[in-house]
Structures are given as C-alpha cells and as structure tokens.
Amino acid sequence: MTQNKNLAELSAAGISVWLDDLSRDRIRSGNLKDLIDTKSVVGVTTNPSIFQAALSKGEAYDEQVNKLAGEGADVETTIRTVTTDDVREACDILMPQYESSAGVDGRVSIEVDPRVAHDADKTYEQAVELWKIVDRPNLLIKIPATEDGIPAIAKVIGEGISVNVTLIFSVERYELVMNAYLGGLEAARAAGHDLDKIHSVASFFVSRVDSEIDSRLDAIGTPDAEALKGKAALANARLAYVAYQQIFEVAPRFRELVGSGARAQRPLWASTGVKSDAYPDTMYVTELVSPNTVNTMPEKTMDAVADHGEIVGDTVSGKGPESQEIFDRISALGIDITDVFLTLENEGVQKFEAAWNELLEATGEQLRQAGQKS
C-alpha cells in the first residue's frame, strides 16, 4: 500500500506518527493495520477517556464481559482484562515497527489508574503489574507527571520498565521528568538492567495550553491580549524542545549513560487536536516539526494532515528566544503562568479520573446485566 505523502514527509522530517486512540473494533476490523500501511502510523497511545469511549460503544466487548461475569470477575478485574488484552493485541500488530526501528517505535501505551496519580507507591505497584500482565517489550506504561508521579517514574524506569510520562504542561515540570528518567536509568544500570531495552517518551500537552491562556486573554480583552491568542501552546512546546536539547544533547549526565546503551527520552506532542475553529486544524502538527520527536494524533487530526497539512521542514529549532518573548508578554499582562499550568494539570487528572469512574460504573452495570441473564 502507498503511504500518504504528507504523513510520509512528516516521518521523513524526524517525527514518529502515533495514533491517539485504540478500540477493539479498530483492531479487529483491520483499521489499525491500515493506518500503519497508509498513514505512517508507528505507535499508539491510550488514556482512560479513550478506553471509556471504546467500551461504551457497540458490542465489541460484550462477549468477553459476559464471559468474565460468568467467572465471577469484579469490575476492576474486568476493566484490567479487556484493556490489557486490547493493548497486548495492538503491541503484536505493531511488533514489525518495533523491530525495524530497533525499539524506538512500534510502541503502545497504557495508563495507570488515574485515581492513584497522587500516590507514588500505588502508581509504582500498578505500573509493575501492568507491565507483567501485557508482557510485551514494546509496551509503554503511562504515568502522570504529578509531583507524586515524579519519584514513581524514576523507580519504574529503575526496574527496567519503559514509560510514557503524561500530562506534562510546563517546562519546569518537564525538566523534573527528564531528570527522573536519568535517575531511573542510573538505578537500572546499577541493578544490571540493559539500558538499550528501556525506552521513554515525555508527553507534553499542547492544545489545552492555548485553551486556558486564550480564555484568560479574552478576560483581559485588550488589543495586546488579543494579539497573543493562539501563540502560547506552540511557544511552550518549543521551549520544551530547548530544554530537551539541553539535557540530552549538551549536559554531560546523559552522555555518560549513552556508553551503557541509554536512549534519549523523546518529546511527544500530545493533545494535538485543535480545540478552536479560529486556528488551522493541522497547527499543532505542522508547527511542531523537529527531529527525534513524536506526535500522537486523534484520527481527525491525522486525516486533516493527510489531506492538507503542509510540511515545510523544522518549525521548532532556533525558536527559543521568540517563544520566551511570547511568555514574557503574557506575564506582563498579569496572567499567572504558574497558576495556568497547575490548573491544567489538576483538570487533566480530574478528567481522566472522571472518565475512569464512568468506565467503572458502565462496566459494573454490564456485569450486573450479564449476571441476571445467566
């Protein structure tokens, strides 16, 4: 099959194209394989909202849920079983991409229960459990970059487990994430793990930054505020890339680990679907092209890039100073940037927790109905 030209150009520019969605229908229908063959997809990310949507639609999970109900499985066991089964199957589909990229791509992510996002010990325990259940080398365990998540990330990496760090909004938190990764690699090396087998991405959220800052700019309502709308998210991501280059291309700590087989923790641009009709629907893809990064897209965004995305080369490198200037101007208007990022992190955890609770409730009802039929 022929790869879409725009997405192939994106890949050639150093971007790994990942799909931000997964469902049993997508797997069993052959759609995921088709996206690999025609849209340059080399990875998949999931989150609690994605699984909640998948399990609430259609009948793809009914047979398995009924079977688990007959075995007396509780809600937690049922959800863990169906989600890890989907992720394991997706890992198998993407195994050729994993092998051909020497482990860089072909990755599938599954997230720890968002209800433990502020409990380092439970996050660690669940990450280890999910790693063992899925039992695939191309798995990534998603751990939120909350303050309590940071030590869990280091500890999980230290066990030789590959991690997708999620819900990163600020460059300051991102720097803590990168250092947690390096600390984890150092612990893994001391424990005798093969660093070449440990992979990590850092999911830096994009569009939500514009949504939050734009609303605050609207409240100010001046021409200076209006002129800054739609600029913060790209500036924030570009500053994150500067931080990535400093840690993994300049500072000596990572270079010392490279001799033991360590790989850089790639930035992953997440939340790349545009949330405002005022902006081009490909903006968070075409304006974030830089080497050695990942862009995980909802299918709607991927289709937009395939249809009319203009890939013009690196749109990130060298833009640190102008990006910092944008944030200086936003701060000068009285917007508390620290509060923006804290709000976004709290909302992100709450949204995933709400989706997980909806999933628990819906699955519990399915189990009850299945029990009544038997």
C-alpha positions as CSV (number, residue, x, y, z in Angstrom):
1,M,0.0,0.0,0.0
2,T,1.1,3.6,-0.6
3,Q,1.8,5.9,2.3
4,N,0.1,9.3,2.4
5,K,2.5,11.9,1.0
6,N,2.1,14.5,3.8
7,L,2.4,12.0,6.6
8,A,5.4,10.3,4.9
9,E,7.1,13.7,4.7
10,L,6.3,14.3,8.4
11,S,8.0,11.0,9.2
12,A,11.0,11.8,7.0
13,A,11.4,15.1,9.0
14,G,12.0,13.0,12.1
15,I,8.5,12.8,13.6
16,S,7.1,9.5,14.7
17,V,3.4,9.5,13.8
18,W,1.4,7.8,16.6
19,L,-2.4,7.4,16.8
20,D,-4.1,8.7,19.9
21,D,-6.8,6.1,20.0
22,L,-7.5,2.4,20.4
23,S,-10.5,0.1,20.4
24,R,-11.3,-3.5,19.8
25,D,-13.3,-2.5,16.7
26,R,-10.2,-0.7,15.3
27,I,-8.0,-3.7,16.0
28,R,-10.3,-6.4,14.7
29,S,-11.6,-4.5,11.6
30,G,-8.0,-4.1,10.4
31,N,-8.2,-0.3,10.7
32,L,-5.1,-0.1,12.8
33,K,-3.1,-2.1,10.3
34,D,-4.5,0.0,7.5
35,L,-3.3,3.2,9.3
36,I,0.2,1.6,9.6
37,D,0.2,0.8,5.9
38,T,-1.2,4.1,4.6
39,K,-0.8,6.8,7.2
40,S,2.8,6.2,8.5
41,V,1.5,5.2,12.0
42,V,4.2,3.6,14.1
43,G,2.7,3.8,17.6
44,V,-0.5,4.1,19.6
45,T,-1.4,6.0,22.8
46,T,-4.4,5.4,25.0
47,N,-5.8,7.0,28.1
48,P,-8.8,6.5,30.4
49,S,-11.0,8.7,28.2
50,I,-10.2,6.6,25.2
51,F,-11.0,3.3,26.9
52,Q,-14.2,4.8,28.3
53,A,-15.3,5.8,24.8
54,A,-14.3,2.4,23.3
55,L,-16.1,0.3,25.9
56,S,-19.3,2.4,25.8
57,K,-19.8,2.0,22.0
58,G,-21.1,-1.0,20.1
59,E,-20.9,-4.7,21.1
60,A,-17.2,-5.5,20.6
61,Y,-16.7,-6.2,24.3
62,D,-20.0,-7.8,25.2
63,E,-18.9,-11.4,24.7
64,Q,-15.8,-11.0,26.9
65,V,-17.6,-9.1,29.6
66,N,-20.3,-11.8,29.7
67,K,-17.6,-14.5,30.0
68,L,-15.9,-12.6,32.8
69,A,-19.2,-12.1,34.6
70,G,-19.8,-15.9,34.4
71,E,-16.4,-16.4,36.1
72,G,-17.3,-14.0,38.9
73,A,-14.9,-11.2,37.9
74,D,-15.4,-7.9,39.6
75,V,-15.4,-4.5,37.9
76,E,-11.7,-3.8,38.4
77,T,-10.6,-7.2,37.1
78,T,-12.9,-6.9,34.1
79,I,-11.6,-3.5,33.0
80,R,-8.0,-4.5,33.6
81,T,-8.5,-7.7,31.5
82,V,-10.3,-6.1,28.5
83,T,-7.9,-3.1,28.3
84,T,-4.7,-5.1,28.6
85,D,-6.0,-7.6,26.1
86,D,-6.5,-4.7,23.6
87,V,-3.1,-3.2,24.3
88,R,-1.4,-6.6,24.0
89,E,-3.0,-7.2,20.6
90,A,-2.0,-3.7,19.4
91,C,1.5,-4.4,20.6
92,D,1.6,-7.5,18.4
93,I,0.3,-5.7,15.4
94,L,3.0,-3.0,15.8
95,M,5.8,-5.5,16.5
96,P,7.2,-5.2,13.0
97,Q,7.6,-1.4,13.5
98,Y,9.2,-2.1,16.9
99,E,11.7,-4.5,15.4
100,S,12.5,-2.4,12.3
101,S,13.2,0.7,14.4
102,A,15.4,-1.1,16.9
103,G,12.8,-0.4,19.6
104,V,12.3,3.3,19.1
105,D,8.8,3.0,17.6
106,G,6.1,0.3,17.4
107,R,5.1,1.3,20.9
108,V,1.7,1.1,22.6
109,S,0.9,2.9,25.8
110,I,-1.4,2.0,28.7
111,E,-2.0,4.3,31.7
112,V,-2.1,3.6,35.3
113,D,-5.4,4.1,37.1
114,P,-5.8,8.0,37.3
115,R,-7.1,7.6,40.8
116,V,-3.6,6.9,42.0
117,A,-2.0,9.9,40.3
118,H,-1.1,11.4,43.6
119,D,0.2,8.2,45.2
120,A,3.7,7.3,44.2
121,D,3.7,3.9,45.8
122,K,0.4,2.8,44.2
123,T,1.5,4.2,40.9
124,Y,4.7,2.2,41.0
125,E,2.9,-1.0,42.0
126,Q,0.3,-0.7,39.3
127,A,2.9,0.1,36.6
128,V,4.8,-3.1,37.5
129,E,1.6,-5.1,37.5
130,L,0.5,-3.7,34.0
131,W,4.0,-4.4,32.6
132,K,3.8,-8.0,33.7
133,I,0.1,-8.5,32.5
134,V,0.7,-7.2,29.0
135,D,4.1,-8.9,28.8
136,R,5.3,-7.2,25.6
137,P,8.6,-5.4,25.1
138,N,7.0,-2.6,23.0
139,L,4.7,-1.6,25.8
140,L,4.9,1.8,27.5
141,I,3.4,2.4,30.9
142,K,1.8,5.9,31.1
143,I,2.4,7.7,34.4
144,P,1.2,11.3,35.0
145,A,3.8,13.9,35.8
146,T,2.3,15.0,39.0
147,E,4.6,15.8,41.9
148,D,3.9,12.4,43.3
149,G,4.4,10.8,39.9
150,I,7.9,12.0,39.5
151,P,9.5,9.6,42.1
152,A,7.3,6.8,40.7
153,I,8.7,7.4,37.2
154,A,12.3,7.1,38.4
155,K,11.5,4.0,40.4
156,V,9.7,2.3,37.5
157,I,12.4,3.1,35.0
158,G,14.9,1.7,37.6
159,E,13.1,-1.6,37.3
160,G,13.9,-1.7,33.5
161,I,10.3,-0.8,32.5
162,S,9.6,1.6,29.6
163,V,7.5,4.6,30.5
164,N,5.4,7.3,28.7
165,V,5.3,10.2,31.1
166,T,1.9,12.0,30.5
167,L,0.2,15.2,31.5
168,I,3.2,17.5,31.2
169,F,2.3,21.1,30.8
170,S,5.2,23.3,32.0
171,V,8.9,23.3,31.0
172,E,9.8,23.3,34.7
173,R,7.9,20.1,35.3
174,Y,9.3,18.6,32.1
175,E,12.8,19.2,33.4
176,L,12.0,17.3,36.6
177,V,10.6,14.5,34.3
178,M,13.8,14.3,32.3
179,N,15.9,14.2,35.4
180,A,13.7,11.5,36.9
181,Y,14.3,9.5,33.7
182,L,18.0,9.9,34.0
183,G,17.9,8.9,37.7
184,G,15.9,5.9,36.8
185,L,18.4,4.9,34.1
186,E,21.3,5.2,36.6
187,A,19.4,3.0,39.1
188,A,18.6,0.5,36.3
189,R,22.3,0.3,35.3
190,A,23.3,-0.3,38.9
191,A,20.7,-3.1,39.1
192,G,22.1,-4.7,36.0
193,H,19.3,-3.9,33.5
194,D,20.1,-3.5,29.8
195,L,19.6,0.3,29.2
196,D,19.2,-0.3,25.5
197,K,15.9,-2.1,26.3
198,I,14.5,0.9,28.3
199,H,12.6,3.5,26.3
200,S,10.7,6.6,27.3
201,V,8.7,9.5,25.9
202,A,7.6,12.6,27.6
203,S,4.1,13.6,26.6
204,F,4.0,17.4,26.5
205,F,0.4,18.6,26.2
206,V,-0.2,21.3,23.6
207,S,-3.7,22.5,22.7
208,R,-5.0,22.7,26.3
209,V,-2.4,25.4,27.0
210,D,-3.9,27.7,24.3
211,S,-7.5,26.9,25.6
212,E,-6.6,28.0,29.1
213,I,-4.4,31.0,28.2
214,D,-6.8,32.2,25.5
215,S,-9.7,32.3,28.0
216,R,-7.6,34.5,30.3
217,L,-6.5,36.7,27.4
218,D,-10.2,37.1,26.4
219,A,-11.0,38.2,30.0
220,I,-8.4,41.0,29.7
221,G,-9.8,42.0,26.3
222,T,-7.2,44.5,25.2
223,P,-5.6,44.6,21.7
224,D,-2.3,43.4,23.2
225,A,-4.1,40.4,24.8
226,E,-5.9,39.6,21.5
227,A,-2.7,39.6,19.6
228,L,-1.3,36.8,21.8
229,K,-4.1,34.4,21.4
230,G,-3.1,31.1,19.8
231,K,0.6,31.6,20.4
232,A,1.2,30.2,23.9
233,A,0.9,26.5,23.2
234,L,3.4,26.4,20.3
235,A,5.8,28.7,22.3
236,N,5.5,26.4,25.3
237,A,6.3,23.3,23.3
238,R,9.2,25.0,21.5
239,L,10.7,26.0,24.9
240,A,10.3,22.4,26.0
241,Y,12.3,21.3,23.0
242,V,15.1,23.7,24.0
243,A,15.1,22.0,27.4
244,Y,15.2,18.6,25.8
245,Q,18.2,19.6,23.7
246,Q,20.0,20.9,26.8
247,I,19.5,17.7,28.8
248,F,20.1,15.2,26.0
249,E,22.4,16.9,23.6
250,V,24.5,19.3,25.8
251,A,24.6,18.3,29.5
252,P,27.1,15.5,30.5
253,R,24.8,13.4,32.7
254,F,23.1,11.7,29.7
255,R,26.2,11.4,27.6
256,E,27.8,9.4,30.4
257,L,24.8,7.0,30.2
258,V,25.0,6.6,26.4
259,G,28.0,4.4,26.7
260,S,25.8,1.9,28.6
261,G,23.2,1.9,25.8
262,A,20.9,4.6,27.1
263,R,18.4,6.3,24.7
264,A,17.2,9.8,24.9
265,Q,13.7,10.3,26.2
266,R,11.9,11.8,23.2
267,P,9.4,14.6,23.5
268,L,5.9,13.6,22.5
269,W,3.5,16.3,21.4
270,A,0.1,15.3,22.9
271,S,-3.3,17.0,22.8
272,T,-2.6,18.0,19.2
273,G,-6.3,18.2,18.1
274,V,-7.2,21.9,17.7
275,K,-9.9,23.0,20.1
276,S,-10.7,26.3,18.4
277,D,-12.2,26.8,15.0
278,A,-10.1,30.0,14.8
279,Y,-6.9,28.0,14.2
280,P,-5.8,25.7,11.4
281,D,-6.7,22.1,12.2
282,T,-3.2,21.0,11.5
283,M,-1.5,23.7,13.5
284,Y,-0.2,21.6,16.4
285,V,1.4,19.2,13.9
286,T,2.9,21.2,11.1
287,E,4.2,23.9,13.5
288,L,5.9,21.3,15.8
289,V,8.2,19.6,13.3
290,S,11.6,18.8,14.8
291,P,13.9,15.8,14.8
292,N,13.6,12.9,17.2
293,T,10.1,13.7,18.4
294,V,6.7,12.0,18.4
295,N,3.3,13.5,17.5
296,T,0.3,11.5,18.7
297,M,-2.8,12.5,16.9
298,P,-6.6,11.8,17.1
299,E,-7.7,10.3,13.8
300,K,-9.5,13.5,12.8
301,T,-6.2,15.5,13.1
302,M,-4.3,12.8,11.3
303,D,-6.8,12.9,8.4
304,A,-6.5,16.7,8.3
305,V,-2.7,16.5,8.0
306,A,-3.0,13.8,5.3
307,D,-5.5,15.9,3.4
308,H,-4.0,19.4,3.5
309,G,-1.1,19.5,6.0
310,E,1.9,21.5,4.7
311,I,5.2,20.0,5.9
312,V,7.9,22.7,5.4
313,G,10.8,21.2,7.5
314,D,11.9,22.0,11.0
315,T,9.5,24.5,12.6
316,V,10.8,24.3,16.2
317,S,14.6,24.5,16.3
318,G,16.0,28.0,16.9
319,K,12.7,29.5,18.1
320,G,13.5,29.5,21.8
321,P,14.1,33.3,22.1
322,E,10.9,34.3,20.3
323,S,8.9,31.7,22.3
324,Q,10.2,33.1,25.6
325,E,9.3,36.6,24.5
326,I,5.7,35.4,24.0
327,F,5.5,34.2,27.6
328,D,7.1,37.4,28.8
329,R,4.4,39.4,27.1
330,I,1.7,37.1,28.5
331,S,3.1,37.5,32.0
332,A,3.3,41.3,31.6
333,L,-0.4,41.3,31.1
334,G,-0.9,39.9,34.6
335,I,-1.5,36.3,33.7
336,D,-0.1,33.9,36.3
337,I,1.7,31.3,34.2
338,T,2.3,29.0,37.2
339,D,-1.4,29.0,38.0
340,V,-2.2,28.2,34.4
341,F,-0.1,25.1,34.5
342,L,-1.3,24.0,37.9
343,T,-4.9,24.4,36.7
344,L,-4.3,22.4,33.6
345,E,-2.6,19.6,35.5
346,N,-5.4,19.3,38.0
347,E,-8.0,19.4,35.3
348,G,-6.2,16.8,33.3
349,V,-6.1,14.3,36.2
350,Q,-9.7,15.1,37.1
351,K,-10.9,14.5,33.5
352,F,-9.1,11.1,33.3
353,E,-10.4,10.2,36.8
354,A,-14.0,11.1,35.8
355,A,-13.7,9.0,32.6
356,W,-12.3,6.1,34.7
357,N,-15.2,6.4,37.1
358,E,-17.7,6.4,34.2
359,L,-16.0,3.3,32.9
360,L,-16.2,1.6,36.3
361,E,-19.9,2.4,36.5
362,A,-20.8,1.3,33.0
363,T,-18.8,-1.9,33.3
364,G,-20.4,-2.6,36.6
365,E,-23.8,-2.3,35.0
366,Q,-22.8,-4.6,32.2
367,L,-21.6,-7.2,34.7
368,R,-24.9,-7.0,36.6
369,Q,-26.9,-7.4,33.4
370,A,-24.8,-10.4,32.4
371,G,-25.3,-11.9,35.8
372,Q,-29.1,-11.6,35.5
373,K,-29.1,-13.3,32.1
374,S,-27.1,-16.3,33.3
